[in-house]
Amino acid sequence: MIENGLHDLPPGKVAMIVTHLEMRAAVLRGVPCPEGLSLERIAPDVAAYRDLFRHVGQDWLWYGRIVMADADLQAILDDPAVHIFTLMKDGTPEALLELDFRETGACELAYFGVSKELIGTGAGAFLMDQAVERAFAGQISRFHVHTCTIDSPKALPFYIRSGFKVTRQQVELDDDPRLKGL
């Protein structure tokens, strides 16, 4: 148990509050696809996946898949229970939607985000409808996601507006990826 009050953060570490959320039945908002975008399922290699991961998440300190060993990431990308989508605009991928069905009866929204170019266009709401629809088409009873305080400050309210319910919060410490140039 963490005591009330301030606690020193060890040098080289980053602290975040992680919020876990879940949805037990599909909640769809009926948002149409913004003009000029198309949803596509992709099968990227490690380099292409990391390029997209950086493009969508670099402003929010996304680093989990950057520090992961190539072989470990390739195993995820090759797993038939992991489905990866993007929103294409003028031939360029501008979003990341990763659905992970590896847990029986559940789907994890492993990664979700749109590029700076799409923020405020309705693309995120459309993409979330697509995520929910595809997740529950997989015969699941639980769709879950987690976000943290180093992600976009709009992420948690967006997930709640999308129909997810908060189930718990945790404090996480990790190595600060910025110190490694990530």
BAFI-3210 file (N, C-alpha, C; in Angstrom, 3 decimals, decimal comma, padded with zeros to 6 digits):
// residues 182
n [1|2|3|4|5|6|7|8|9|10|11|12|13|14|15|16|17|18|19|20|21|22|23|24|25|26|27|28|29|30|31|32|33|34|35|36|37|38|39|40|41|42|43|44|45|46|47|48|49|50|51|52|53|54|55|56|57|58|59|60|61|62|63|64|65|66|67|68|69|70|71|72|73|74|75|76|77|78|79|80|81|82|83|84|85|86|87|88|89|90|91|92|93|94|95|96|97|98|99|100|101|102|103|104|105|106|107|108|109|110|111|112|113|114|115|116|117|118|119|120|121|122|123|124|125|126|127|128|129|130|131|132|133|134|135|136|137|138|139|140|141|142|143|144|145|146|147|148|149|150|151|152|153|154|155|156|157|158|159|160|161|162|163|164|165|166|167|168|169|170|171|172|173|174|175|176|177|178|179|180|181|182]
n.u [000,845|000,549|001,582|-000,124|000,835|003,858|006,207|009,510|010,735|012,714|015,835|015,870|013,473|009,987|006,775|003,392|-000,197|-002,218|-005,163|-007,632|-010,114|-013,319|-015,724|-018,789|-020,840|-021,603|-021,275|-022,239|-021,708|-022,461|-020,963|-020,082|-017,641|-015,111|-014,816|-012,562|-011,071|-010,199|-010,850|-008,547|-007,421|-004,258|-001,054|001,593|005,226|007,843|009,321|007,598|005,373|006,428|007,036|004,439|003,427|005,068|004,346|001,675|001,793|003,985|003,843|002,686|004,274|004,342|005,884|006,147|006,173|008,374|010,614|010,485|011,764|012,673|011,966|010,008|008,014|007,485|006,370|003,921|002,763|002,515|000,667|-002,396|-004,540|-004,336|-005,384|-004,811|-005,440|-005,721|-006,395|-006,501|-005,269|-005,001|-003,222|-001,564|-000,940|-002,763|-003,639|-003,839|-005,133|-005,326|-006,406|-006,568|-007,138|-006,189|-006,769|-009,118|-012,535|-012,361|-011,353|-008,622|-008,147|-005,465|-003,777|-004,655|-005,232|-005,108|-003,428|-001,898|-002,890|-005,476|-006,854|-009,702|-011,345|-013,360|-012,508|-011,426|-013,685|-015,154|-013,303|-013,293|-015,924|-015,651|-013,761|-015,187|-017,334|-015,970|-014,621|-016,726|-017,887|-016,334|-017,294|-017,075|-017,120|-016,056|-014,522|-011,612|-009,382|-006,507|-005,272|-003,022|-001,498|000,542|-000,302|-002,391|-004,161|-006,789|-007,529|-008,590|-011,162|-012,306|-012,473|-014,322|-016,573|-017,030|-018,186|-016,851|-016,171|-014,605|-012,520|-010,387|-007,493|-003,967|-000,625|002,217|005,666|008,420|011,311|012,505|011,873|012,780|015,308|016,834|016,786|014,441]
n.v [-001,178|002,172|004,944|007,966|011,142|012,733|011,096|010,156|009,970|007,680|008,471|008,602|007,339|007,150|008,058|006,999|007,114|004,431|003,635|001,242|-000,005|-001,276|-002,819|-004,399|-004,963|-004,214|-000,833|001,449|004,404|005,166|006,635|008,083|007,295|009,649|011,814|010,994|009,151|005,708|002,591|000,074|-003,253|-004,269|-005,864|-005,339|-005,321|-005,435|-002,990|-001,273|-001,301|-000,102|002,423|003,418|003,277|005,162|007,445|007,835|007,805|009,286|011,884|011,386|009,892|007,154|004,102|001,380|-000,605|000,176|-000,317|-003,024|-006,244|-007,130|-009,739|-010,510|-008,585|-009,179|-011,711|-011,074|-009,525|-011,484|-013,215|-014,829|-014,109|-011,466|-008,445|-005,871|-002,573|000,352|003,798|004,999|007,750|009,404|007,411|007,096|005,688|006,676|006,093|003,885|000,857|-001,762|-004,897|-007,418|-010,684|-012,818|-013,736|-015,940|-015,379|-012,650|-009,368|-007,314|-003,905|-003,137|-001,144|002,137|004,896|008,072|009,972|013,264|014,736|013,822|014,331|015,654|015,415|013,571|011,109|009,477|008,742|007,356|005,293|004,053|003,039|001,113|-000,534|-001,488|-002,817|-004,839|-006,143|-007,238|-008,868|-011,010|-012,894|-012,295|-011,524|-009,499|-006,459|-004,755|-002,117|-000,124|002,982|005,725|008,345|009,449|009,305|010,832|013,547|013,536|010,932|009,193|010,460|010,159|007,338|006,774|008,255|006,702|004,456|002,727|001,513|002,468|000,256|-000,133|001,477|002,012|002,646|003,089|002,558|003,112|002,720|005,764|006,423|008,549|009,144|007,371|008,192|007,581]
n.w [000,000|-000,829|000,945|001,976|000,634|-000,638|-002,772|-003,512|-006,813|-008,363|-009,978|-013,544|-013,973|-014,899|-013,835|-013,777|-013,787|-014,292|-015,897|-016,001|-018,147|-019,206|-021,428|-021,550|-023,280|-026,640|-027,528|-029,727|-031,574|-034,060|-035,951|-038,997|-041,550|-041,956|-044,777|-047,371|-046,045|-045,446|-043,953|-043,285|-042,969|-041,922|-042,395|-041,145|-041,297|-038,800|-038,946|-040,426|-038,752|-036,424|-037,458|-037,954|-035,345|-034,043|-035,528|-034,800|-031,969|-030,922|-029,792|-027,398|-025,822|-026,354|-026,035|-025,631|-027,705|-029,040|-027,494|-027,321|-028,107|-031,452|-032,372|-030,530|-031,003|-033,693|-033,404|-032,206|-034,247|-036,205|-035,123|-035,537|-033,963|-033,437|-034,628|-036,860|-037,793|-039,881|-040,629|-043,787|-045,601|-048,470|-049,343|-047,151|-043,966|-041,139|-038,592|-035,751|-034,886|-032,839|-032,180|-029,828|-029,539|-028,047|-025,492|-024,253|-024,800|-024,555|-025,666|-026,131|-026,452|-027,669|-028,789|-029,730|-031,676|-033,387|-035,896|-035,579|-037,693|-037,993|-035,671|-034,172|-036,374|-036,358|-036,948|-034,921|-033,377|-035,311|-035,814|-033,306|-033,188|-035,179|-033,951|-031,691|-032,931|-034,380|-032,306|-030,687|-032,555|-032,427|-030,617|-027,820|-024,276|-022,937|-023,515|-023,359|-022,218|-021,480|-020,293|-019,709|-017,713|-019,232|-021,752|-024,303|-022,870|-023,537|-023,906|-021,806|-021,126|-023,687|-024,008|-021,999|-022,905|-025,104|-024,109|-022,396|-019,096|-016,079|-014,321|-012,566|-011,053|-011,239|-010,060|-011,981|-012,437|-014,573|-016,708|-017,990|-021,239|-022,757|-021,948|-023,269|-025,788|-027,057]
ca.u [000,000|001,285|001,166|-000,467|001,940|004,784|007,205|010,576|010,812|014,128|016,366|015,741|012,168|008,793|005,628|002,110|-001,401|-002,802|-006,592|-008,158|-011,523|-013,888|-017,061|-019,355|-021,762|-021,232|-021,844|-021,858|-022,213|-022,949|-020,220|-019,660|-016,228|-014,860|-014,492|-011,147|-010,417|-010,692|-010,362|-007,898|-006,672|-002,893|-000,148|002,899|006,413|008,257|009,715|006,407|004,549|007,046|006,855|003,069|003,351|005,676|003,550|000,459|001,989|005,200|003,545|002,117|005,287|004,155|007,209|006,137|006,545|009,677|011,650|010,290|012,655|012,086|011,354|008,779|007,019|007,106|005,471|002,593|002,264|002,211|-000,360|-003,699|-005,504|-004,092|-005,877|-004,302|-006,103|-005,355|-007,175|-005,652|-005,605|-004,097|-002,208|-000,718|-001,620|-002,885|-004,238|-003,471|-006,134|-004,832|-007,313|-005,869|-008,099|-005,467|-007,405|-010,410|-013,714|-012,080|-010,549|-007,947|-007,835|-004,054|-003,350|-005,690|-004,918|-005,062|-002,343|-002,236|-003,654|-006,875|-007,485|-010,766|-012,078|-014,345|-011,872|-011,284|-014,998|-015,429|-012,411|-013,747|-017,082|-015,130|-013,119|-016,236|-018,056|-015,110|-014,341|-017,879|-018,145|-015,478|-017,908|-016,443|-017,988|-015,322|-013,638|-010,919|-008,318|-005,967|-004,594|-002,264|-001,332|001,491|-001,002|-003,124|-005,114|-008,144|-007,772|-009,509|-012,543|-012,779|-012,875|-015,554|-017,648|-017,242|-018,936|-016,030|-016,312|-013,361|-012,557|-009,370|-006,354|-002,700|000,546|003,275|006,986|009,165|012,453|012,095|012,411|013,402|016,733|017,492|016,562|013,233]
ca.v [000,000|003,430|005,900|009,312|012,088|012,749|010,029|010,431|009,162|007,413|009,042|007,763|006,680|007,923|007,528|007,252|006,469|003,598|003,401|000,088|000,165|-002,387|-002,731|-005,749|-005,084|-003,232|000,514|002,074|005,773|005,356|007,718|007,716|007,481|010,969|011,829|010,912|008,098|004,342|001,648|-001,082|-004,185|-004,311|-006,873|-004,692|-005,920|-004,717|-001,617|-000,505|-001,152|000,908|003,736|003,827|003,450|006,475|008,493|008,050|007,933|009,952|013,044|010,906|009,062|005,728|003,512|-000,055|-001,416|000,646|-000,980|-004,471|-006,957|-007,348|-011,072|-010,505|-007,810|-009,928|-012,788|-010,464|-009,145|-012,701|-014,005|-014,646|-013,566|-010,023|-007,804|-004,502|-001,751|001,769|004,663|005,490|009,045|009,668|006,364|007,114|005,246|007,790|005,640|002,534|000,101|-003,122|-005,723|-008,623|-011,714|-013,989|-014,196|-016,529|-014,656|-011,228|-008,667|-006,134|-002,812|-003,036|000,202|002,888|006,312|008,686|010,942|014,682|015,199|013,390|014,742|016,634|015,206|012,502|009,835|008,649|008,181|006,339|004,157|003,336|002,240|-000,048|-001,398|-002,130|-003,744|-005,990|-006,871|-008,034|-009,878|-012,134|-013,722|-011,989|-010,947|-008,391|-005,657|-003,957|-001,219|000,708|004,206|006,260|009,795|009,945|009,283|012,070|013,836|013,309|009,497|008,636|010,909|009,578|005,954|006,803|008,670|005,602|003,385|001,946|001,821|002,311|-000,885|000,052|002,333|001,583|003,489|002,331|003,157|002,459|003,483|006,887|006,147|009,754|009,135|006,486|008,753|007,012]
ca.w [000,000|-000,889|001,979|001,522|000,615|-001,763|-002,792|-004,461|-008,006|-008,608|-011,226|-014,730|-014,013|-015,175|-013,086|-014,426|-013,273|-015,334|-015,695|-016,734|-018,494|-019,962|-021,996|-021,522|-024,409|-027,661|-027,537|-030,994|-031,717|-035,420|-036,584|-040,348|-041,899|-042,543|-046,198|-047,720|-045,258|-045,596|-042,950|-043,898|-042,134|-042,432|-041,858|-041,278|-040,698|-037,592|-039,258|-040,809|-037,544|-035,552|-038,088|-037,684|-033,891|-033,757|-036,180|-034,015|-030,534|-030,455|-028,951|-026,136|-025,174|-026,574|-026,201|-025,364|-028,864|-029,520|-026,694|-027,410|-029,027|-032,774|-032,474|-029,724|-031,732|-034,893|-032,971|-032,033|-035,568|-036,956|-034,440|-036,193|-033,005|-033,333|-035,840|-036,912|-038,795|-039,950|-041,507|-044,868|-046,190|-049,592|-049,387|-045,956|-042,749|-040,195|-037,335|-035,325|-034,135|-032,642|-031,392|-029,400|-029,139|-027,550|-024,251|-024,564|-024,346|-024,369|-026,656|-025,603|-027,353|-027,298|-029,158|-030,419|-031,796|-034,709|-036,048|-035,372|-038,849|-037,917|-034,413|-034,340|-037,627|-036,199|-037,302|-033,721|-033,021|-036,327|-035,589|-032,107|-033,583|-035,898|-032,956|-030,887|-033,803|-034,684|-031,060|-030,266|-033,586|-032,071|-029,570|-026,536|-023,244|-022,317|-024,358|-022,357|-022,630|-020,405|-020,708|-018,580|-017,669|-020,229|-023,030|-024,515|-021,792|-024,048|-024,078|-020,798|-021,368|-024,946|-023,757|-021,199|-023,828|-026,049|-023,449|-021,461|-017,668|-015,318|-013,400|-011,533|-011,365|-010,658|-010,260|-012,655|-012,635|-015,642|-017,179|-018,838|-022,570|-023,326|-021,597|-024,224|-027,113|-027,643]
c.u [000,888|000,700|000,759|000,778|002,788|005,803|008,247|010,512|012,287|014,591|016,205|014,408|011,084|007,655|004,348|000,989|-002,012|-004,266|-007,034|-009,658|-012,010|-015,289|-017,574|-020,381|-021,423|-022,003|-021,323|-022,481|-022,708|-022,264|-019,771|-018,163|-016,040|-014,415|-012,978|-010,380|-011,000|-010,056|-009,766|-007,241|-005,290|-002,118|001,265|004,039|006,814|008,571|008,498|005,496|005,132|006,940|005,454|002,877|003,918|004,822|002,321|000,787|003,163|004,920|003,051|003,056|004,946|005,542|007,227|006,604|007,874|010,794|011,556|011,269|011,936|011,354|010,049|007,671|006,565|006,156|004,051|001,984|001,843|001,079|-001,723|-004,781|-005,305|-004,454|-005,466|-004,943|-005,492|-006,419|-006,207|-006,192|-004,564|-002,934|-001,294|-001,504|-001,580|-003,510|-003,733|-004,592|-005,617|-005,757|-006,625|-006,887|-007,421|-006,013|-008,810|-011,544|-013,522|-011,329|-009,936|-007,771|-006,398|-003,479|-004,444|-005,255|-004,957|-003,930|-002,842|-003,142|-005,138|-007,575|-008,498|-011,591|-013,226|-013,759|-011,748|-012,588|-015,399|-014,595|-012,835|-014,991|-016,632|-014,482|-014,167|-016,963|-017,234|-014,809|-015,511|-018,330|-017,342|-016,003|-017,220|-017,488|-017,314|-014,371|-012,934|-009,740|-007,732|-005,266|-003,864|-002,034|-000,224|000,916|-001,698|-004,079|-006,564|-008,499|-008,799|-010,936|-013,134|-013,258|-014,180|-016,736|-017,998|-017,944|-018,136|-016,271|-014,976|-013,521|-011,501|-008,303|-005,129|-001,656|001,608|004,531|007,681|010,392|011,961|012,696|013,096|014,894|017,543|017,308|015,341|012,097]
c.v [001,238|004,374|007,225|010,190|011,972|011,630|010,373|009,448|008,926|008,044|008,056|007,061|007,671|007,250|007,892|006,572|005,733|003,352|002,264|000,296|-001,062|-002,046|-004,163|-006,008|-003,948|-001,935|001,184|003,459|006,063|006,488|007,280|007,952|008,869|010,849|011,794|009,861|006,745|003,476|000,450|-001,940|-004,319|-005,440|-006,322|-005,551|-005,039|-003,257|-000,756|-000,280|-000,062|002,307|004,271|004,120|004,816|007,617|008,838|008,423|008,744|011,153|012,645|009,949|007,571|005,134|001,996|-000,920|-000,964|-000,102|-002,503|-005,082|-007,230|-008,681|-011,141|-009,732|-008,560|-011,068|-012,264|-010,147|-010,353|-013,526|-013,768|-014,099|-012,065|-009,401|-006,329|-003,771|-000,357|002,507|005,234|006,824|009,328|008,678|006,290|006,620|006,350|007,386|004,242|001,981|-001,322|-003,851|-007,050|-009,603|-012,934|-014,523|-014,700|-015,697|-013,163|-010,687|-007,471|-005,128|-002,437|-001,664|000,848|004,341|006,765|009,703|012,354|015,194|014,860|013,816|015,840|016,471|014,217|011,133|008,918|007,997|007,103|005,090|003,362|002,509|000,976|-001,040|-002,179|-003,181|-005,010|-006,808|-007,783|-009,031|-011,139|-012,980|-013,528|-011,511|-009,750|-007,761|-004,705|-003,186|-000,604|001,908|004,746|007,755|010,317|009,826|010,636|012,320|013,648|011,821|008,960|009,150|010,336|008,144|005,904|007,225|007,549|004,410|002,491|002,432|001,559|001,147|-000,800|001,017|001,799|002,668|002,604|003,176|002,386|003,315|004,573|006,695|007,358|009,793|008,232|006,981|008,208|008,000]
c.w [000,000|000,156|001,333|001,530|-000,629|-001,625|-003,837|-005,628|-008,285|-009,921|-012,382|-014,867|-014,409|-014,409|-013,824|-013,661|-014,457|-014,961|-016,602|-016,948|-019,230|-020,442|-022,052|-022,624|-025,371|-027,498|-028,799|-031,081|-033,132|-036,171|-037,978|-040,546|-042,506|-044,001|-046,411|-046,950|-045,618|-044,514|-043,670|-042,840|-042,758|-041,761|-041,971|-040,758|-039,515|-037,887|-039,593|-039,603|-036,646|-036,144|-037,803|-036,196|-033,491|-034,317|-035,338|-032,566|-030,041|-029,552|-027,562|-025,413|-025,245|-026,789|-026,064|-026,511|-029,462|-028,790|-026,762|-028,411|-030,347|-032,867|-031,688|-030,431|-032,976|-034,532|-032,756|-033,386|-036,396|-036,347|-035,097|-035,262|-032,759|-034,681|-035,807|-038,093|-038,785|-040,742|-042,528|-045,370|-047,265|-049,616|-048,182|-044,748|-041,691|-038,865|-037,017|-034,457|-034,056|-031,674|-031,104|-028,812|-028,512|-026,224|-024,591|-023,963|-024,172|-025,563|-025,965|-026,732|-027,018|-027,602|-029,986|-030,483|-033,236|-034,723|-035,764|-036,481|-038,748|-036,629|-034,702|-035,602|-037,506|-036,505|-036,091|-033,327|-034,030|-036,069|-034,353|-032,419|-034,309|-034,931|-032,165|-031,718|-034,065|-033,428|-030,695|-031,325|-033,287|-030,924|-028,215|-025,544|-022,579|-023,331|-023,404|-022,942|-021,375|-021,033|-019,493|-018,743|-018,575|-021,645|-023,204|-023,355|-022,235|-024,113|-023,087|-020,997|-022,657|-024,729|-022,962|-022,079|-024,802|-025,414|-022,535|-020,037|-016,973|-014,345|-012,302|-012,016|-010,625|-010,880|-010,891|-012,733|-013,741|-015,961|-018,122|-020,224|-023,210|-023,037|-022,522|-025,654|-027,806|-027,537]
res [m|i|e|n|g|l|h|d|l|p|p|g|k|v|a|m|i|v|t|h|l|e|m|r|a|a|v|l|r|g|v|p|c|p|e|g|l|s|l|e|r|i|a|p|d|v|a|a|y|r|d|l|f|r|h|v|g|q|d|w|l|w|y|g|r|i|v|m|a|d|a|d|l|q|a|i|l|d|d|p|a|v|h|i|f|t|l|m|k|d|g|t|p|e|a|l|l|e|l|d|f|r|e|t|g|a|c|e|l|a|y|f|g|v|s|k|e|l|i|g|t|g|a|g|a|f|l|m|d|q|a|v|e|r|a|f|a|g|q|i|s|r|f|h|v|h|t|c|t|i|d|s|p|k|a|l|p|f|y|i|r|s|g|f|k|v|t|r|q|q|v|e|l|d|d|d|p|r|l|k|g|l]
***
